[in-house]
Amino acid sequence: MLLGVITSIIIGFYAQNNLNKQQYAIVYATEFTAREEPKQSSSASFVIHEGTKVEVLEEFNDWVRIALENGSKAWVTIDTIKKL
């Protein structure tokens, strides 16, 4: 029984830690083309529109790597989003 309680506590802390790591943002640019790499000259991945909720994965200089709910990932400039 003690082993079960300890395992439950460890799983709870792990789940809490994962939830705290996730960071979300809202797109504030009217329409923006997300890129495959963090530079303007890279090829376009997809177009995102104002109000889209995205998950922030990482930051590099003035770029942010985002993930959409459908699993698509790309880079956008940091001024196109506002973190929640």
TIVO-2410 file (N, C-alpha, C; in nm, 3 decimals):
# residues 84
REC num residu      c1      c2      c3 atome chaine
REC   1      M   0.083  -0.119   0.000     N      A
REC   1      M   0.000   0.000   0.000    CA      A
REC   1      M   0.087   0.125   0.000     C      A
REC   2      L   0.195   0.122   0.076     N      A
REC   2      L   0.287   0.236   0.082    CA      A
REC   2      L   0.349   0.262  -0.055     C      A
REC   3      L   0.383   0.155  -0.126     N      A
REC   3      L   0.440   0.169  -0.260    CA      A
REC   3      L   0.339   0.235  -0.355     C      A
REC   4      G   0.215   0.201  -0.344     N      A
REC   4      G   0.109   0.262  -0.427    CA      A
REC   4      G   0.094   0.410  -0.400     C      A
REC   5      V   0.100   0.450  -0.274     N      A
REC   5      V   0.088   0.591  -0.237    CA      A
REC   5      V   0.208   0.669  -0.291     C      A
REC   6      I   0.326   0.616  -0.275     N      A
REC   6      I   0.447   0.685  -0.324    CA      A
REC   6      I   0.443   0.698  -0.476     C      A
REC   7      T   0.401   0.593  -0.544     N      A
REC   7      T   0.390   0.598  -0.690    CA      A
REC   7      T   0.289   0.703  -0.733     C      A
REC   8      S   0.177   0.711  -0.666     N      A
REC   8      S   0.074   0.811  -0.698    CA      A
REC   8      S   0.126   0.953  -0.680     C      A
REC   9      I   0.200   0.976  -0.573     N      A
REC   9      I   0.256   1.109  -0.547    CA      A
REC   9      I   0.356   1.146  -0.657     C      A
REC  10      I   0.441   1.053  -0.695     N      A
REC  10      I   0.540   1.080  -0.800    CA      A
REC  10      I   0.471   1.111  -0.933     C      A
REC  11      I   0.372   1.035  -0.968     N      A
REC  11      I   0.297   1.059  -1.092    CA      A
REC  11      I   0.228   1.195  -1.087     C      A
REC  12      G   0.173   1.232  -0.973     N      A
REC  12      G   0.108   1.362  -0.958    CA      A
REC  12      G   0.204   1.477  -0.979     C      A
REC  13      F   0.323   1.469  -0.920     N      A
REC  13      F   0.424   1.574  -0.938    CA      A
REC  13      F   0.469   1.582  -1.084     C      A
REC  14      Y   0.485   1.468  -1.148     N      A
REC  14      Y   0.525   1.465  -1.289    CA      A
REC  14      Y   0.420   1.533  -1.377     C      A
REC  15      A   0.293   1.501  -1.354     N      A
REC  15      A   0.185   1.562  -1.432    CA      A
REC  15      A   0.177   1.712  -1.408     C      A
REC  16      Q   0.192   1.756  -1.286     N      A
REC  16      Q   0.191   1.899  -1.252    CA      A
REC  16      Q   0.306   1.971  -1.322     C      A
REC  17      N   0.423   1.911  -1.323     N      A
REC  17      N   0.539   1.971  -1.387    CA      A
REC  17      N   0.518   1.987  -1.537     C      A
REC  18      N   0.459   1.887  -1.602     N      A
REC  18      N   0.432   1.895  -1.745    CA      A
REC  18      N   0.332   2.006  -1.777     C      A
REC  19      L   0.230   2.022  -1.695     N      A
REC  19      L   0.132   2.128  -1.717    CA      A
REC  19      L   0.195   2.266  -1.700     C      A
REC  20      N   0.286   2.280  -1.606     N      A
REC  20      N   0.350   2.409  -1.584    CA      A
REC  20      N   0.446   2.446  -1.696     C      A
REC  21      K   0.501   2.349  -1.767     N      A
REC  21      K   0.595   2.376  -1.875    CA      A
REC  21      K   0.526   2.428  -2.000     C      A
REC  22      Q   0.401   2.393  -2.021     N      A
REC  22      Q   0.330   2.435  -2.141    CA      A
REC  22      Q   0.300   2.584  -2.134     C      A
REC  23      Q   0.330   2.654  -2.243     N      A
REC  23      Q   0.304   2.796  -2.250    CA      A
REC  23      Q   0.227   2.822  -2.379     C      A
REC  24      Y   0.120   2.902  -2.367     N      A
REC  24      Y   0.035   2.930  -2.481    CA      A
REC  24      Y   0.038   3.078  -2.515     C      A
REC  25      A  -0.003   3.107  -2.639     N      A
REC  25      A  -0.008   3.245  -2.687    CA      A
REC  25      A  -0.123   3.257  -2.786     C      A
REC  26      I  -0.161   3.381  -2.812     N      A
REC  26      I  -0.264   3.413  -2.910    CA      A
REC  26      I  -0.200   3.494  -3.022     C      A
REC  27      V  -0.235   3.462  -3.146     N      A
REC  27      V  -0.182   3.535  -3.261    CA      A
REC  27      V  -0.255   3.669  -3.270     C      A
REC  28      Y  -0.179   3.778  -3.277     N      A
REC  28      Y  -0.237   3.912  -3.285    CA      A
REC  28      Y  -0.217   3.977  -3.421     C      A
REC  29      A  -0.144   3.915  -3.511     N      A
REC  29      A  -0.130   3.966  -3.647    CA      A
REC  29      A  -0.255   3.925  -3.724     C      A
REC  30      T  -0.304   4.011  -3.812     N      A
REC  30      T  -0.424   3.980  -3.888    CA      A
REC  30      T  -0.409   3.850  -3.966     C      A
REC  31      E  -0.297   3.837  -4.035     N      A
REC  31      E  -0.265   3.715  -4.108    CA      A
REC  31      E  -0.113   3.708  -4.117     C      A
REC  32      F  -0.058   3.591  -4.091     N      A
REC  32      F   0.088   3.578  -4.091    CA      A
REC  32      F   0.127   3.443  -4.148     C      A
REC  33      T   0.234   3.442  -4.226     N      A
REC  33      T   0.286   3.317  -4.282    CA      A
REC  33      T   0.392   3.261  -4.188     C      A
REC  34      A   0.365   3.145  -4.135     N      A
REC  34      A   0.462   3.077  -4.048    CA      A
REC  34      A   0.569   3.014  -4.135     C      A
REC  35      R   0.690   3.010  -4.086     N      A
REC  35      R   0.806   2.963  -4.163    CA      A
REC  35      R   0.862   2.832  -4.107     C      A
REC  36      E   0.932   2.758  -4.193     N      A
REC  36      E   0.994   2.633  -4.151    CA      A
REC  36      E   1.117   2.655  -4.065     C      A
REC  37      E   1.186   2.767  -4.084     N      A
REC  37      E   1.305   2.801  -4.007    CA      A
REC  37      E   1.291   2.943  -3.955     C      A
REC  38      P   1.368   2.979  -3.853     N      A
REC  38      P   1.355   3.114  -3.796    CA      A
REC  38      P   1.425   3.223  -3.878     C      A
REC  39      K   1.382   3.239  -4.002     N      A
REC  39      K   1.432   3.348  -4.088    CA      A
REC  39      K   1.330   3.376  -4.198     C      A
REC  40      Q   1.324   3.501  -4.242     N      A
REC  40      Q   1.224   3.542  -4.342    CA      A
REC  40      Q   1.243   3.473  -4.476     C      A
REC  41      S   1.364   3.434  -4.509     N      A
REC  41      S   1.390   3.374  -4.640    CA      A
REC  41      S   1.356   3.225  -4.647     C      A
REC  42      S   1.319   3.165  -4.536     N      A
REC  42      S   1.284   3.022  -4.539    CA      A
REC  42      S   1.147   3.001  -4.602     C      A
REC  43      S   1.119   2.879  -4.641     N      A
REC  43      S   0.992   2.851  -4.709    CA      A
REC  43      S   0.875   2.854  -4.610     C      A
REC  44      A   0.760   2.887  -4.665     N      A
REC  44      A   0.639   2.901  -4.584    CA      A
REC  44      A   0.584   2.764  -4.543     C      A
REC  45      S   0.536   2.755  -4.420     N      A
REC  45      S   0.474   2.632  -4.372    CA      A
REC  45      S   0.323   2.638  -4.387     C      A
REC  46      F   0.263   2.743  -4.330     N      A
REC  46      F   0.119   2.763  -4.337    CA      A
REC  46      F   0.088   2.906  -4.296     C      A
REC  47      V  -0.035   2.948  -4.318     N      A
REC  47      V  -0.080   3.083  -4.281    CA      A
REC  47      V  -0.165   3.071  -4.156     C      A
REC  48      I  -0.138   3.157  -4.059     N      A
REC  48      I  -0.221   3.160  -3.938    CA      A
REC  48      I  -0.290   3.295  -3.930     C      A
REC  49      H  -0.405   3.296  -3.865     N      A
REC  49      H  -0.488   3.416  -3.859    CA      A
REC  49      H  -0.502   3.467  -3.716     C      A
REC  50      E  -0.542   3.590  -3.705     N      A
REC  50      E  -0.560   3.655  -3.576    CA      A
REC  50      E  -0.656   3.575  -3.488     C      A
REC  51      G  -0.621   3.561  -3.362     N      A
REC  51      G  -0.707   3.491  -3.266    CA      A
REC  51      G  -0.675   3.343  -3.249     C      A
REC  52      T  -0.584   3.290  -3.329     N      A
REC  52      T  -0.548   3.150  -3.319    CA      A
REC  52      T  -0.466   3.126  -3.192     C      A
REC  53      K  -0.505   3.024  -3.116     N      A
REC  53      K  -0.430   2.988  -2.995    CA      A
REC  53      K  -0.321   2.890  -3.035     C      A
REC  54      V  -0.199   2.918  -2.992     N      A
REC  54      V  -0.085   2.834  -3.025    CA      A
REC  54      V  -0.008   2.799  -2.899     C      A
REC  55      E   0.067   2.689  -2.904     N      A
REC  55      E   0.155   2.653  -2.794    CA      A
REC  55      E   0.296   2.700  -2.829     C      A
REC  56      V   0.362   2.766  -2.736     N      A
REC  56      V   0.498   2.813  -2.755    CA      A
REC  56      V   0.593   2.699  -2.718     C      A
REC  57      L   0.677   2.658  -2.814     N      A
REC  57      L   0.769   2.548  -2.791    CA      A
REC  57      L   0.909   2.596  -2.753     C      A
REC  58      E   0.958   2.697  -2.826     N      A
REC  58      E   1.091   2.750  -2.796    CA      A
REC  58      E   1.105   2.889  -2.858     C      A
REC  59      E   1.208   2.961  -2.813     N      A
REC  59      E   1.236   3.094  -2.865    CA      A
REC  59      E   1.380   3.100  -2.914     C      A
REC  60      F   1.400   3.175  -3.022     N      A
REC  60      F   1.533   3.194  -3.079    CA      A
REC  60      F   1.540   3.334  -3.138     C      A
REC  61      N   1.623   3.419  -3.078     N      A
REC  61      N   1.633   3.560  -3.117    CA      A
REC  61      N   1.495   3.624  -3.118     C      A
REC  62      D   1.448   3.674  -3.231     N      A
REC  62      D   1.316   3.737  -3.241    CA      A
REC  62      D   1.211   3.642  -3.297     C      A
REC  63      W   1.236   3.514  -3.292     N      A
REC  63      W   1.145   3.413  -3.347    CA      A
REC  63      W   1.097   3.319  -3.237     C      A
REC  64      V   0.978   3.264  -3.258     N      A
REC  64      V   0.918   3.170  -3.164    CA      A
REC  64      V   0.869   3.049  -3.243     C      A
REC  65      R   0.903   2.931  -3.197     N      A
REC  65      R   0.852   2.808  -3.259    CA      A
REC  65      R   0.720   2.775  -3.192     C      A
REC  66      I   0.617   2.756  -3.274     N      A
REC  66      I   0.484   2.732  -3.222    CA      A
REC  66      I   0.430   2.598  -3.271     C      A
REC  67      A   0.328   2.550  -3.202     N      A
REC  67      A   0.257   2.430  -3.245    CA      A
REC  67      A   0.109   2.460  -3.242     C      A
REC  68      L   0.040   2.421  -3.346     N      A
REC  68      L  -0.106   2.435  -3.352    CA      A
REC  68      L  -0.171   2.313  -3.289     C      A
REC  69      E  -0.301   2.320  -3.266     N      A
REC  69      E  -0.372   2.207  -3.205    CA      A
REC  69      E  -0.369   2.082  -3.293     C      A
REC  70      N  -0.355   2.101  -3.426     N      A
REC  70      N  -0.351   1.986  -3.516    CA      A
REC  70      N  -0.213   1.923  -3.526     C      A
REC  71      G  -0.114   1.978  -3.451     N      A
REC  71      G   0.020   1.922  -3.449    CA      A
REC  71      G   0.119   1.990  -3.542     C      A
REC  72      S   0.073   2.081  -3.626     N      A
REC  72      S   0.163   2.153  -3.716    CA      A
REC  72      S   0.256   2.243  -3.636     C      A
REC  73      K   0.383   2.247  -3.675     N      A
REC  73      K   0.482   2.328  -3.605    CA      A
REC  73      K   0.553   2.418  -3.704     C      A
REC  74      A   0.583   2.541  -3.661     N      A
REC  74      A   0.653   2.635  -3.748    CA      A
REC  74      A   0.707   2.750  -3.664     C      A
REC  75      W   0.776   2.842  -3.730     N      A
REC  75      W   0.834   2.959  -3.663    CA      A
REC  75      W   0.758   3.084  -3.703     C      A
REC  76      V   0.735   3.174  -3.607     N      A
REC  76      V   0.676   3.305  -3.632    CA      A
REC  76      V   0.760   3.409  -3.559     C      A
REC  77      T   0.749   3.534  -3.601     N      A
REC  77      T   0.821   3.638  -3.530    CA      A
REC  77      T   0.751   3.666  -3.398     C      A
REC  78      I   0.827   3.706  -3.300     N      A
REC  78      I   0.775   3.722  -3.164    CA      A
REC  78      I   0.669   3.833  -3.156     C      A
REC  79      D   0.674   3.930  -3.248     N      A
REC  79      D   0.577   4.039  -3.242    CA      A
REC  79      D   0.441   4.003  -3.298     C      A
REC  80      T   0.424   3.882  -3.352     N      A
REC  80      T   0.293   3.840  -3.404    CA      A
REC  80      T   0.208   3.772  -3.299     C      A
REC  81      I   0.265   3.739  -3.184     N      A
REC  81      I   0.191   3.670  -3.079    CA      A
REC  81      I   0.201   3.745  -2.946     C      A
REC  82      K   0.108   3.713  -2.858     N      A
REC  82      K   0.114   3.761  -2.720    CA      A
REC  82      K   0.093   3.641  -2.629     C      A
REC  83      K   0.189   3.620  -2.539     N      A
REC  83      K   0.182   3.504  -2.450    CA      A
REC  83      K   0.073   3.524  -2.347     C      A
REC  84      L   0.010   3.413  -2.310     N      A
REC  84      L  -0.095   3.416  -2.208    CA      A
REC  84      L  -0.034   3.401  -2.071     C      A
***
